[in-house]
């Protein structure tokens, strides 16, 4: 029996982001897959750094047969490893200081290495130390997109034979009933009957290109913009831009949004507008397509790769291109329907079962 320890610390963050979703869904899908494969010789342990383990992880329910353990390497010193495992998989871009016999790390993005615009110098230095350590010490690196793989090879010492691309999955979308959809925009967002809104999911930050979405909205008549996410790097400047452009009434800032409200937003928006400047994957693009929501996204970075031909692609630096795409979808119901259909087809090719199966395959390569 081969014991595999997953560093799932990020899975218990209070307001899970895309990486937290990945951790939770991979754990669940590995459990389901191994149940179907009783002959499998892999035994999964879920490990958490001491603080998150004590505060949250040990109190939550996890798949049966997956022991939940503290990750104590930093406490026990260089002569010891805990939990005991033949394979260690860091799900969030990091590996422990004490080496396990075989090591795997998932890399989600590299934006602090590729640009100084999207984070503070302190964060860039911290990120670089963690990432370079992981790359040097990993036997296998799982990149979440071809874009991420290419950036790893360009900006780190990662080797071609070391990296495998394994895409995330997306859950099937259960559409709320018609009554809920009819009431949500007015009750929760304060919209007038029939008023359209565009949606952006994720932190309000420079990298997400929120400023250009706000500027584009000025020329899109009769629609509003909903921002569903907390503040990130550069949020102050974005909030000031909204005030400067007198767009306070047209831009609805919800902050962190519950999964249930997120489901309603995907079901009732006119389109997702996600012209991010740099993404390692782009979860909102895939979630929107899975919900049947038309997508506008960037023609650069991983969002182009994930959306394929199922979205309107725009130059994220062009305010006019973003505005034109928004207006087209607002005005052209046939185009919106085509994007819904193509998005649903595209999203159906990304499954968590496939992600889990390919992850087990990466473990087997090291046997």
N, C-alpha and C positions, 0 to 999 in steps of 0.2 A: 504494500500500500504506500503510495507516494503522498506525503503530506504537503499541502500548499497553504501558505499563510497569505491572506489578502490584507494589506493595510487599507482599511475602509474608513479611516478617521473622518474623512470629509462627508461620509454618508449620514452622519448625525448632526450636521450643522443645522441650526434652527430654521433658517430660510434657505432650503436647498437650491443651488444653482444647477446649471447643466452638468457639472462634474459630479455633484451630489446625486443627481438623477441617474447618471451612468453607474455610479457605485452601487446604488440600491437595486437598480434593475439588472445589473450583471450578476449580483449575488443571488437574486431571486431566480434568474434564468439558469444559472449554473445549478441551483438546487433542483429545478424542474428537469433539466437535462440529465443530471446524474441519477435522478429517480428513474428515468426511462432507460438508463444504461447501468443496470445492476452489476454488470461485469467490469465496470470501470474501476481502475486501481487508484483513483484520486480521492483524497480526503481533504475537504476544505475547512480551514480555520479562518475566522474573521477576527482581525486584530485592530486595536484602536490605541492611540497614544493615551497615556495615563489620565489626563484631565477629561477628555471626551469619554473615555471608558467609564470613569467613576460617575460623571454627571449624567450621561445619557445612554451610552451603548448597552450597559449591563441591565438597564431597566426596560429596554425595548424587546419586542419579539423578533426573532430571526428564524430562518429556515431550520427545521428539525434536522439534527445531525451535523450542524455547522457550529462547533464550539466557538464561544465568544471570549476572547482573551485580551489582556493588556499587552501592549507592545513595549517591552521594558529594556530594549537594547541599550538605550542611553543611560539607564540606571545601573545596569549590571556590568558595564565596562567592556573593554575590547576582547576579553577572553570568553565571553558568553553570548548566547543568542536566546531570546525568548519572544514569541513562542518558538518551540522546536519545529522545524520544517525543512524539507529538502528543497522546496521552491518558495521564494518570497516574491510576491507581486505587489508592487507599489501602484495603487490605482490613481494616484494624484501626483505624478511627475517627480516622485522622490523615492530614494532608497535609504535604508538605515546605514549608520556608520559601520556596524559590524556585519561583515559579509556572510550571507547564506551560501550553501553549496551552489545553487543556481538562482539567478535573479532576473525578474521581468519588471519592466516599468511601462506604464501607459503615459504617453505625452499628448496633451490636449492642444496646446498652442505654444508659441514662442514669442509673442509680441513684445515682452520686455527686452528681448535680445535684438529684435529686428528694427525697433524704433525707440527713440527717446521721448516721443510725443505722448505716449499713452500711459505712462506711470512715472512715479518719482524716481530720482537717482538711487535712493536707498532701496526701493523695491527692486529696481533693475539689478543692483549688485547682489541682493539676497537671492533673487530668482536665478541669476547666473551661477552662483555657487551651488545651489541645489540641483539645477539641471545638468551642469557639467559633471558633477559627482555621479548623478544617475546614469548619464551616458557612458562614462568611463567604467562603471561597475556592473552594467546590465549585460546579461547574456542575450536577452531579447528585448527589443524596444517595440512596443505596439503604438503606432501612430494612428490617430483617429481619422486621417484623411491623407490623400496623396499630397495635398498642399503641405500638411505638417511634415510628412516624410521628406519632401524636397527641402523644406526649411531646416530640418534637422541635419541633412547632409551638407547644406550650404553653410550653416552657422555653428556647427559643433563637430566633434571628432567621430560622430556616428558613422558606421560602415554600412554599405549597401546590404551585406549579408546579415546584418544585425537587426534590421528594421522590417517589421511586417505592418501592413495597413489593415486595420480592423475597424469598420465603421460602427457607429452607434446604431441602436434600433430606435423605434418609436412605437408607442402604445396605440392601439386602435382607439379611435375617437367615437364616443357615444354622444350623439347630438341631443341637446336638451329639447324638451317638447316645445311646440310652437308658442304656447302661452308664455312660458318662461322667456323665450327669445323676444317676444313682443314687448314684455314688460321691462326687461333688463336695461335697455338703453336709457329709458326715462327715469326709472327708479334708482339705478346705481350711478349712471353717468350724468343725469340731468339733461339729456338731449330732448329736443322737440320731436314729435311724431314724424317719422320718415327721414330725420336728419342722419346723414351718413358720417361715419368716422373711420379714419385709418388708425392702425394699431402698430405700436412698436413695443417689443418685449425685450427686457434686459436693463442693465444698469444705465442710468443717465451719465454718459461719459464720452470723452472726446473720441475714443476708438469706434464707438457705435454711430458716429456721424449724425448725432441728433440735431446739431446746429443746421446742417444742410436740409434736413427734413423740415424743420421749422421755417426756414427761408423758402423752401419749395411750397409749403402750405399756403403762403400768402397769395399765390396765383391760382389756387384750386378753390373754386367757388362752392359755397354751401356745404363744406365738410369741416370736420374737426379732427384733431389728432389726440390719441390717448397714449400716454407713456406709462407703461406698467413695469416699474423697476425702481430700486432705490438709487441713491446718489453714488457715483463713482468718481474716478479721476477726471477733473475738468467740469464737474457738475455746476459749480458756481458760475462759470462763464456762460454755460448754457442757460441757466435760470436768468441771468442778466440779459442775455440776448432775447429771451421770450418777453421780458419786460420792455426792453428797448424797442422791439418791433410791435409793441402793443398787441401781443398775441395771447395775453393771459386768458381771455375768454374762449379762445379757439384751441388751446392746448390744455388738456386735462391730465394732471400729474397724479397718478394713483399711488405711487410708492410700491413697496413690495405687495404682490397680489396673490391671494390664496389660490390653490389649485382649482377650486370650484368657480371663482370669479374668472380665472384664466380660461377655463372651459367656455364660459359664457362669452367672453371677449372674442375668442376664436370663432364662436358660432354666429356672432352678430356684427362683426366688423365688415367693412367694405373690402379691405385688403390688409395684409401685413406689409409694412414698408420697412425694410431692413437693409439699407445700403451701407452696411458696415465697412469701415476702412480696412480692417484686418480681422480674420476669423480662422481659428483652427478647425472648426466644424460648422457651427451655426445651428444649434438646436431649434430656435424659434422657426427657422425656415422649414425644417422637417415637420415640426408639430403643426404649423399652419397648413401645410399641404395635406397632412393626415386628417385634418379637420375639415377639409374642403374649402379652405380660405385661399383666395388668390394671393400670390406673393410677388412683391417687387424687391429685388435684392441686387447686390453688387456684381459687376462683371469681372471682379478680381477676387483673389483669395479663395477660401474653401467654399464660400456660398455659391459660387458658380458651379463648382464641382458637385455639391450636394443637390442643388436644384435641377441640374441638367437643363433640359428644354422645357421644364414645367413652370417657369417663372418669367416675368419681365426683368431682363438684366439691364442695369444702368451703370453709367460711370459715376461712382460715388462722389467724385469731385465736382460733378455738374449739377447745379441746382435746377437748371432748366430741364435736364433729362429726368430727374426725379419727379419734378412737377408734372411733366408731360405724361409720365407713366401713371401717376396718381389720377390725373384727369381722364386718361383713356379708360381706366378701369371703372371710374365713377360713372362715365357716360355710356360705356359700351357693354351692355348686359351679355351679349354673345361672347365677347372676349373674356369676361369674368367667368362665364360658364365653362368655356374651354380651359381656362387656367385651373378651375376647380377639378375638372375631370383629369387633366394631365397631372395635377398635383397628387391626387389620390392614387393614381397608378404609380407615380414615382415613389411616394412614401411607402407603398406596399412592399417595395423591394428592400426596405431597411427594417429588419426584425431583431429583437433582443435574443431570440433563439439562435439566429445565425451568428450574432456577436459572441454568445457564450460558446457555441460550437467551435468557432475559429479561435477563441481564446484557449480552449482545451487543446486545440491543434498546436498552438504555439508552445504549450507546456510539453507536448509529446515530442516536439522537435528537439528538445534538450535531453531526452531520455538516452 
